[in-house]
Amino acid sequence: MDFYFGLAQIFGVHTLLGLSAYVVLLTGQVSMAQAGFYAIGAYTAGAMTAMFGLHILPAIVIAGLVSAAIACIVGFPALRVKGLMLVVATLAFGEMVRLFFFNLSWQVERGGELFGPDGAEGFRSIRYFPENGWEVWHVTVFIWIVVAVVMAALWWMDRTRAGAVLRAVGHDEVAAQSIGLNLTAVKVGAMTAGGFIAGLGGGIYAHTVTHIEHGVFGVLLATFAIAYPILGGLGSVFGTLLAVLFIQGFLIEGLRFMGDWRSLLFGALIVLAMNLRPNGLLGEHAPRLKSILRLGKPAPDSLETKDAN
């Protein structure tokens, strides 16, 4: 049973990782920096609990805020470029973060034992859950509560003016700018929100595995981050969840018996899925530009009344 709870935990943290990329992709930007924000959240939350003795909730919130702040700072220069240049720039940032933690050695003594990141050895003994008597199912429920809250917030946002603005920028930047939208503010805001969600996911991940190291947060993880929302479709946050279940549940765990052949089939099935459903498994809906244009515009009845007078 613990195996299945552990699998559910993997689904949960990867859903958060995918949702962090989902927000950025809504604006039409492909960012490979999500693994970097995920790593920042993991190391920050680990430091908060293992080194400074904080509770898990403030620890992951602080991790999310730190990742969001760095995402905001990175967003201003990175989002001045587009397309492949943005991919290269954000990929470089992710590698810089990974190498930073590869060289980071900072430990404190608690109870006669050293805690903290130790360069290439990674960050060991992030033992908040077992030390506080959390069972495996407690951790699983906690993770999915966080996932549910994030998904509900994004689902609500997608039905407000904020969601329409993000989709408008992603659909046509020229049209969005012509109706008064600040492209830089929208893109940096999306990057910041994505950084916060990735930081939450990374913080939770660090506590589920108890030992993190720089090699985990490489290009493969960044690729997974953007693959989930692209495969699932940008029409709904549930597309990202469905893609995580498909990739992590079916392709990676379900086909584990195939060994190395699984990698070949993985690529083939992704290509097949994208050909059959080019807009993702759940599709994509157009941005609601009318909901933006309607704001501040007088209603037709009021115009007719004014003309009659």
N, C-alpha and C positions, 0 to 999 in steps of 0.2 A: 504493500500500500504506500509506503514511503516513496517508492520509485515514482508512482503516479502523482503524488503531491509535489515531488521534485520537478517532474515534467510540467506540472501546472505553474510552478514558480518560474521556470524558464519561459513559458508562454507569456506570463505576466510582464516580466522585465523586458522582453523583446517587443511586446506590444507598446510599452512606454517608449522604447527606442524608435519604433516605427512611427508612433504618433508625433514624436519630436520632429521627424523629417516631413510628416504630413503637413504640418503647419507651414513650413517653408515652401514646400512644393505647391501649395495653393497659390503662392505669388509667382509661380513660374520659374523659381530658382532651384537649381539642383546643387545641394550642399553636401559635401563629403566630410563636413566638420563634426557631424553628430557623434561619431565615436570619440572625438576629442572632448566634447562636452560631457559625454557619458563617463569618460575616464576622470575628468575633473570632479564630477559628482561622486564617483566611487571613492577616490582618495580623500576628498573633503569629508564625506560622511563617515568614512572609516576613522579619520583623525578625530572627529567630534566625539565618537563613542569610545573608541579604544584608547585614545590618548588623553582626552579631557573629560570622559565620563558622562557625556550628555545622554539624554533619552533619545530613542530612535526617531521619534517624530520631529523634534527640533533639528536633529542632525540631518535628516534628509531634506528638510525645508531649507536649511542653511546651504546644503549642497546644491539644491536647485537654484537658490539666489546667487550663489557664487558663479555657477555655470551660466546663469542668465546675464549677469554683469559682464562676464568675459565675452559672451556671445554678442552682447550689445556693442562692446568695444570693437570686436572683430568685424561686426556687420558693416560698420561705416566704410572702411577701406575695401573689404571683400566684395560688397555688393555694388561697387562702382564698375565692376566688370561683369560680363555676361557669358553665358554659354560655357564653352570648354575652358576659358580662362578662369571662370568662377570655380569650376570643378577642380582645376589645378591649384588655385589659391586656397580653397578650403581643405583640399587633400594635404597640402603642405602644412597648413595649420594643425591638422590632426596628427601628422608625423612629428611636428615640433612638440606637441603636448606629450606624445608617447615617449619621445627621447628625453623630455624634461623629467618625466617620472622614472625613466631608466637611470638617470643620474642623481635623482633626489635621495638624499640620505638624511633623515631627520627623525630622531627617536627620543622618547622621554621615558623616564623610569616610573613605574607604578607598581607598588607592592613587591619591589625587588626584581621586577621583570621589565625588559625594554619593549616598548610598543612604538610602532611607526614604520614608515617606508624605509627600506634599506637598499636603495639602488636596484641593481639587477636581481637581487633576492626577492624583491617585491614587498608587499605589505601583508604581514602575517598576523594571525591572532586577532582577527576582527570577530570577537566572540560574544557580541551583545545578546543574540538570541539564546544560545545555550546557557550562558551565564545567568540569564534572567528567567530561565525555566520555560521558554517558549517551545512548544511542540511543533513538529513539522506542519501540522494542519493549521496551527495558529499563524505561522509565517505565511502560509499559502493564502489564508483568508485575508490577512493584512495586506498582502501584495495586491490582491484582486479588489479590495476596497479602494486602494489608491488608484488602480487602473480604472475602476468604475467612476470615481470622482473626476479623473482627467477626461475620460471619454464623455461624460455628461457635460462637463464644462465646454469641450470642443463642439459637441453636438448642439448645445445652446448657442454658442458663438456663431456657428454656421447658419443659424436662423435669425441672426440679428444683422444690423448694418455692418458690423465688423467683419462678419463672414463674407458679405456681399462685396465689401471693399477689397478683401484679400483675393477673391476670385476675379474681380474686375481687373486688378493689376495683373494677375496671372493670365487672363484671357487676352487683354489688349492694353499694353502700357500707354500707348498714345491716346487711346480713347479715355482711359482712366485719368490721365493727366489733364486732358481737355475739360473734364468736369471738375477740376480743382483738387484732385487727390495728390498728396505729397508722396511720390513714389519712394523716396529714401526713407521717410518715416514709416511707411507701411512695411517695406522690406525689412528694415532693422527691427521693427516691432515683431514681425513674424520670426526672425532669427532669434530674438531675445526669448520669446515664448517657447520656441523649440529648444533653446538651451536650457530653460528651466525644466521642461519635461524630461529632457535627456539627463539632467543632473539628478532628478528624482529617481529615474530608472537606474542610473549608475550607483547611487547611494544604496538603494535596496539590493542591487546585485552584489555589492561588496559584502553585505551582511549575510547573504544566502550562501556564498562560496567560502567566506571567512579568510580567504587568501587571494589577493589580486596581484598581478604583475603586468608590466608594460606591454608584453607581447599580445595580450588578449585584445587590446584596443587598437588593432591595426586596420589595414585596408579592408579585410574581409568583413569586419564588423560594420565599417562605414558603408560597405556595399549592401549588407543586409538591411541597414537602416533605411536606405532609399528604395530598396527592392520591395519592402512590405507595402508602402502606400501606392507605389506604381503598379504592382501586381494586383492589389486589392481594389484600386480605383480611388479617385479623389472625390467621388460623389458622396461619400459618407465615411465617418470614422470606423464604422463596422467593417469596411473593406480591408482596412489595415489589420484588424483582428482576424478576419478570415484568412488573409494572406499569411499571417504568423502561424495559424493552425495548419495551413497547407504546407508551408515550408518546414517549420520546426517539427510539426507532428507527423506529417506523412512522408515528406522527402528525406528528412534527416533521421528521425527516430523510426518511422515505419519501415524504411528501406535499409536499416542498419545491417541487415543480414547480407546485403549485396556487397559490402566492403567497399573497395575502391571504385567498383563499377557504378556505385551510387552517384559519384561526382559527374559522370558522363550523362546519366539519366536525369540528374538534377538540371543540368543545362538544357537538355532536350525538352523536358517538361515545361520549363519556364518559357522557352521559345514557343512551344505549342500553345500554352495558355495565352501568351501575348498575341499570337496570331488569331486565335479563336475569339479572344476578348481584348482587343487592342486598347480599350479604355479602362481595363481592369476588370476584375471579377464582378464588381458591383456597378461598373460604369462610372460616368461622370456627368454631372449636370452643369448647365451653363451658368455663368455668374448672373445674379439678379441685379442688373444695372438699373432696372426700373425703380427698385427700392432705394437706390442712391439718388437718382434723379428726382424722385418724388419729394425728397426731403427739402424743405424750404420753398417748394413750388406751390403756388396757390391752386386750390381745387378748381375744377372746371365750373362748378356751380357759382363760386365766388366771382369768377371771371365773367360769367354771363350776367350776374347781378350788377357788376360794375359797369358793363357795357350798356345795360338797360337804363341805368341811372344817367 
